[in-house]
Amino acid sequence: YKNELFWKGFEKFLISHLSAENYDVIHAQHQITTVPSANAGVKCSIPVVATVRDYWPVCYFGTMFSRMLDDCGLGCKDSMKVLPFKMLAKAYMRNNIKSKQAALKKCARIICVSNFVKGVISEGVAAENIRVVPNIMESVGGARKESDYVLYVGSVSREKGIFLLLDALKRIKNAPRTVVIGSGYLTDSVRNRVRKEKLNVELLGRLSHEDVIKYMLSCRVFAFPSLWHEPLSRTLIEASVLGLPIVATNTGGTPDIIKDKKTGLLADTKPGGFARKLKLILKDKRLRLAISMDARKIAMKKFSEAAVASQVEGVYKEALLA
């Protein structure tokens, strides 16, 4: 009940603060502040805007892993720590989610970071009050110098699609070296499989952000095989801003970043489909160059601070008129 205890205290603080100062709009960021902000806004007659960056209005953990793994009912890996108290936990989590959804209904406007997130939460709130505004991408840059490897950056885990990538690489004759940056609960399994199947894969573990950027700038293709419904991947946005030729699975908010054959290639979540897109982009240098140019140009415009700030200001104006 840590959330509920915080909500009560923070709501009192907000009401006290809002009564002493003049504010036009309250902007609640994420689940921890949305409930108390919505309640305080109603009591103080101030419109509230809430930003939703993942799936907390429908999933206690905010991940929706259970939907991806087809074993809902507290079956996802995030719920393992509460399994000894499963029945009590389920009852508490249902009530917790109801409180969050009730709070969203009190908001004048809701910002979702992707169209997919909007679709997921729109069952519980009025869709006409939802606006899609992406995250701001911090400035990254550097000169690209294409090398010969495929790059994967992310958690070494089932939901991030590491096994999908390995299965796809097996289907590519003379597949280029693949560099995996990241760590996770499947690291040992992946290392054993790479050794057993003699795959041309190099596991580097976790690296500094600076070193990750260096590898990104030199890769031939950036692979994003996520099985999870990523709300809006910062890594994928960063890869686009850097102008990387990308092959990504068509899941979650990824289509908001990757336009197929324009700013990358979208693949299904089957090894054969992902392998076909990898082979296509690996053998076609003109395609890689065209995608690289368009990806960087569009991402720099869509996810820039100025573009996102302007959209948020527009939502504030709508909230004031609601």
C-alpha positions as CSV (number, residue, x, y, z in Angstrom):
1,Y,0.0,0.0,0.0
2,K,3.0,2.3,-0.5
3,N,1.3,4.0,-3.5
4,E,-1.9,4.7,-1.6
5,L,0.0,6.1,1.4
6,F,1.9,8.4,-0.9
7,W,-1.2,9.5,-2.8
8,K,-2.9,10.7,0.4
9,G,0.0,12.7,1.6
10,F,0.9,14.1,-1.8
11,E,-2.8,15.1,-2.4
12,K,-2.8,17.1,0.8
13,F,0.5,18.8,-0.1
14,L,-0.8,19.7,-3.6
15,I,-4.1,21.2,-2.3
16,S,-2.1,23.3,0.3
17,H,0.3,24.4,-2.4
18,L,-2.3,25.1,-5.1
19,S,-4.4,27.1,-2.6
20,A,-1.4,29.4,-1.9
21,E,-0.3,30.0,-5.5
22,N,-2.0,30.5,-8.9
23,Y,-1.7,27.7,-11.4
24,D,-3.4,27.2,-14.7
25,V,-2.7,23.5,-15.3
26,I,-1.5,20.5,-13.3
27,H,0.7,18.1,-15.3
28,A,1.0,14.7,-13.7
29,Q,3.9,12.6,-14.8
30,H,3.4,8.8,-14.6
31,Q,1.4,6.7,-12.2
32,I,2.9,7.9,-8.9
33,T,1.5,11.4,-9.2
34,T,-1.6,11.0,-11.4
35,V,-4.1,9.9,-8.7
36,P,-3.3,12.6,-6.2
37,S,-3.0,15.3,-8.9
38,A,-6.4,14.4,-10.4
39,N,-8.1,14.5,-7.0
40,A,-6.4,17.8,-6.1
41,G,-7.2,19.3,-9.4
42,V,-10.9,18.5,-9.0
43,K,-11.0,20.0,-5.5
44,C,-9.1,23.1,-6.6
45,S,-10.9,23.4,-9.9
46,I,-7.7,23.3,-11.9
47,P,-7.5,21.1,-15.1
48,V,-5.2,18.2,-15.0
49,V,-3.1,16.7,-17.8
50,A,-1.6,13.2,-17.2
51,T,1.2,11.6,-19.2
52,V,1.1,7.8,-19.7
53,R,4.4,6.3,-20.8
54,D,3.6,2.6,-20.3
55,Y,0.7,0.4,-19.4
56,W,0.1,1.3,-15.7
57,P,-3.6,2.1,-16.3
58,V,-4.3,-1.6,-17.2
59,C,-1.3,-3.5,-15.7
60,Y,-0.1,-3.1,-12.1
61,F,3.5,-3.5,-13.2
62,G,3.1,-1.3,-16.3
63,T,4.6,-3.9,-18.6
64,M,1.7,-6.1,-20.0
65,F,4.2,-9.0,-20.1
66,S,1.4,-11.3,-19.3
67,R,-0.4,-10.5,-22.5
68,M,2.8,-11.1,-24.5
69,L,3.4,-14.5,-22.8
70,D,-0.2,-15.6,-23.0
71,D,-0.4,-16.4,-19.3
72,C,-2.3,-13.5,-17.6
73,G,-3.6,-13.8,-14.1
74,L,-0.4,-12.7,-12.4
75,G,1.7,-15.1,-14.5
76,C,4.3,-12.7,-15.8
77,K,7.8,-12.6,-14.5
78,D,7.2,-9.3,-12.7
79,S,4.7,-11.0,-10.4
80,M,7.0,-13.7,-9.1
81,K,7.7,-11.7,-6.0
82,V,4.1,-11.6,-5.0
83,L,3.1,-15.2,-5.8
84,P,3.1,-16.5,-2.2
85,F,0.2,-14.0,-1.6
86,K,-1.4,-14.4,-5.1
87,M,-5.0,-14.1,-4.1
88,L,-4.5,-11.1,-1.9
89,A,-2.2,-9.5,-4.4
90,K,-4.7,-9.9,-7.2
91,A,-7.4,-8.2,-5.2
92,Y,-5.2,-5.4,-4.2
93,M,-3.9,-4.9,-7.7
94,R,-7.4,-4.8,-9.2
95,N,-8.4,-2.0,-6.7
96,N,-5.1,-0.2,-7.4
97,I,-5.8,-0.2,-11.2
98,K,-9.4,0.9,-10.6
99,S,-8.1,3.9,-8.6
100,K,-5.7,4.9,-11.5
101,Q,-8.4,4.5,-14.1
102,A,-10.8,6.6,-12.0
103,A,-8.1,9.3,-11.7
104,L,-7.6,9.4,-15.5
105,K,-11.3,10.0,-16.0
106,K,-11.0,13.1,-13.9
107,C,-8.2,14.5,-16.2
108,A,-9.0,17.1,-18.8
109,R,-6.5,15.6,-21.2
110,I,-4.3,12.5,-21.3
111,I,-1.0,12.3,-23.1
112,C,0.2,8.9,-24.4
113,V,3.6,8.4,-25.8
114,S,2.4,6.3,-28.7
115,N,-0.7,5.3,-30.6
116,F,-0.4,1.7,-29.3
117,V,-0.5,2.9,-25.7
118,K,-3.5,5.1,-26.6
119,G,-5.3,2.0,-27.9
120,V,-4.5,0.0,-24.8
121,I,-5.8,2.5,-22.3
122,S,-8.7,3.9,-24.3
123,E,-11.0,1.1,-23.1
124,G,-11.1,2.7,-19.7
125,V,-11.1,6.4,-20.5
126,A,-12.7,8.7,-23.2
127,A,-10.6,8.4,-26.3
128,E,-11.5,11.9,-27.3
129,N,-9.5,13.2,-24.3
130,I,-6.3,11.3,-25.3
131,R,-3.5,12.9,-27.3
132,V,-0.4,11.2,-28.6
133,V,2.8,13.1,-27.9
134,P,6.2,11.2,-28.1
135,N,9.1,11.5,-25.7
136,I,11.8,14.0,-26.3
137,M,15.0,12.6,-27.7
138,E,18.1,14.1,-26.2
139,S,20.6,15.2,-28.8
140,V,23.0,12.5,-29.9
141,G,25.3,12.6,-32.9
142,G,28.5,11.5,-34.6
143,A,29.7,10.5,-38.0
144,R,28.6,7.1,-39.3
145,K,31.3,4.8,-40.7
146,E,29.6,1.5,-41.7
147,S,31.4,-1.7,-40.6
148,D,30.3,-5.3,-41.2
149,Y,28.3,-6.3,-38.1
150,V,24.7,-6.4,-37.0
151,L,24.1,-4.7,-33.7
152,Y,21.6,-5.6,-30.9
153,V,21.3,-3.3,-27.8
154,G,19.1,-4.2,-24.9
155,S,18.3,-6.6,-22.2
156,V,19.3,-10.2,-22.9
157,S,15.8,-11.5,-22.2
158,R,12.9,-13.4,-23.8
159,E,10.7,-10.4,-24.1
160,K,13.4,-8.4,-25.9
161,G,13.6,-11.1,-28.6
162,I,17.1,-12.3,-28.2
163,F,16.1,-15.9,-29.1
164,L,14.2,-14.6,-32.1
165,L,17.4,-12.8,-33.3
166,L,19.4,-16.0,-32.9
167,D,16.8,-18.1,-34.7
168,A,16.7,-15.5,-37.6
169,L,20.5,-15.5,-37.9
170,K,20.6,-19.3,-38.3
171,R,18.4,-18.8,-41.4
172,I,20.9,-16.5,-43.0
173,K,23.7,-18.2,-45.0
174,N,27.1,-16.7,-44.1
175,A,25.4,-14.3,-41.6
176,P,27.7,-11.4,-40.6
177,R,29.0,-11.0,-37.1
178,T,26.4,-9.9,-34.6
179,V,27.3,-7.9,-31.6
180,V,25.1,-8.0,-28.5
181,I,25.4,-5.2,-26.0
182,G,23.5,-5.7,-22.8
183,S,22.9,-8.2,-20.0
184,G,20.0,-10.1,-18.6
185,Y,18.7,-13.4,-17.1
186,L,19.3,-15.2,-20.4
187,T,22.9,-14.3,-20.8
188,D,24.3,-17.7,-19.8
189,S,21.7,-19.5,-22.0
190,V,22.5,-17.3,-25.0
191,R,26.3,-17.8,-24.5
192,N,25.8,-21.6,-24.3
193,R,23.7,-21.6,-27.4
194,V,26.1,-19.5,-29.4
195,R,28.9,-21.8,-28.4
196,K,26.9,-25.0,-29.1
197,E,25.5,-23.9,-32.5
198,K,28.7,-22.0,-33.5
199,L,26.9,-18.8,-34.2
200,N,28.9,-15.7,-35.2
201,V,27.7,-13.7,-32.2
202,E,29.7,-11.7,-29.7
203,L,28.3,-10.9,-26.3
204,L,29.9,-7.7,-24.9
205,G,27.7,-7.3,-21.8
206,R,26.8,-3.8,-20.5
207,L,28.8,-0.9,-21.8
208,S,28.8,2.8,-21.1
209,H,26.4,5.0,-23.1
210,E,29.4,6.5,-24.9
211,D,30.7,3.1,-26.0
212,V,27.2,2.0,-27.1
213,I,27.0,5.1,-29.4
214,K,30.3,4.2,-30.9
215,Y,29.1,0.7,-31.8
216,M,25.8,2.1,-33.1
217,L,27.6,4.5,-35.4
218,S,29.6,1.7,-37.0
219,C,27.1,-1.1,-37.4
220,R,25.8,-2.1,-40.7
221,V,22.3,-2.9,-39.4
222,F,20.6,-2.3,-36.1
223,A,18.4,-5.2,-35.1
224,F,15.4,-4.6,-32.8
225,P,13.6,-8.0,-32.4
226,S,11.4,-7.1,-29.4
227,L,8.5,-9.4,-28.7
228,W,7.3,-7.1,-26.0
229,H,4.8,-4.3,-26.8
230,E,7.4,-1.5,-26.3
231,P,5.4,1.7,-25.5
232,L,8.0,3.8,-27.4
233,S,11.6,2.6,-27.3
234,R,14.2,5.2,-26.5
235,T,16.9,3.0,-27.9
236,L,15.0,2.8,-31.2
237,I,14.5,6.5,-31.3
238,E,18.2,7.0,-30.6
239,A,19.1,4.6,-33.4
240,S,16.8,6.6,-35.8
241,V,18.4,9.9,-34.8
242,L,21.8,8.5,-35.5
243,G,20.6,7.3,-39.0
244,L,21.0,3.6,-38.5
245,P,19.4,1.1,-41.0
246,I,17.0,-0.7,-38.7
247,V,15.1,-3.9,-38.8
248,A,12.5,-4.0,-36.1
249,T,9.5,-6.2,-35.1
250,N,6.1,-4.6,-35.7
251,T,5.1,-4.5,-32.0
252,G,3.8,-1.9,-29.6
253,G,4.7,1.7,-30.3
254,T,7.5,0.8,-32.8
255,P,5.4,1.7,-35.9
256,D,5.3,5.3,-34.5
257,I,9.1,5.4,-35.0
258,I,9.6,3.0,-38.0
259,K,7.7,3.5,-41.2
260,D,8.3,0.3,-43.2
261,K,10.7,0.8,-46.2
262,K,11.0,4.5,-45.3
263,T,12.8,4.8,-42.0
264,G,13.5,1.1,-41.4
265,L,12.1,-2.3,-42.1
266,L,9.3,-3.8,-40.0
267,A,9.2,-7.6,-39.6
268,D,6.8,-10.0,-38.0
269,T,7.8,-11.9,-34.8
270,K,8.6,-15.1,-36.6
271,P,12.3,-16.1,-37.2
272,G,11.7,-16.5,-40.9
273,G,10.1,-13.1,-41.3
274,F,12.8,-11.3,-39.3
275,A,15.5,-13.2,-41.3
276,R,14.0,-12.1,-44.6
277,K,14.1,-8.4,-43.6
278,L,17.7,-8.8,-42.3
279,K,18.8,-10.4,-45.5
280,L,17.1,-7.7,-47.6
281,I,18.8,-4.8,-45.9
282,L,22.2,-6.5,-45.5
283,K,22.6,-7.1,-49.2
284,D,21.2,-3.7,-50.4
285,K,23.5,-0.8,-49.7
286,R,21.3,1.7,-51.6
287,L,18.4,0.7,-49.3
288,R,20.5,1.1,-46.2
289,L,21.6,4.6,-47.3
290,A,18.1,5.7,-48.2
291,I,16.7,4.5,-44.9
292,S,19.6,6.0,-43.0
293,M,18.9,9.5,-44.5
294,D,15.1,9.4,-44.0
295,A,15.3,7.9,-40.5
296,R,17.6,10.7,-39.2
297,K,15.7,13.5,-41.0
298,I,12.3,12.4,-39.7
299,A,13.4,11.5,-36.2
300,M,15.3,14.8,-35.7
301,K,12.1,16.6,-36.6
302,K,9.5,14.4,-34.8
303,F,11.3,13.8,-31.5
304,S,13.1,17.2,-31.1
305,E,12.6,19.3,-28.0
306,A,10.9,22.1,-29.9
307,A,8.4,19.7,-31.7
308,V,7.4,17.9,-28.5
309,A,7.2,21.0,-26.4
310,S,4.9,22.6,-28.9
311,Q,2.5,19.7,-28.8
312,V,2.5,19.6,-25.0
313,E,1.6,23.4,-25.0
314,G,-1.2,22.6,-27.4
315,V,-2.6,20.0,-25.0
316,Y,-2.4,22.5,-22.1
317,K,-4.5,25.0,-24.1
318,E,-7.1,22.2,-24.8
319,A,-7.2,21.4,-21.1
320,L,-7.9,25.0,-20.2
321,L,-10.9,25.0,-22.6
322,A,-12.2,21.6,-21.6
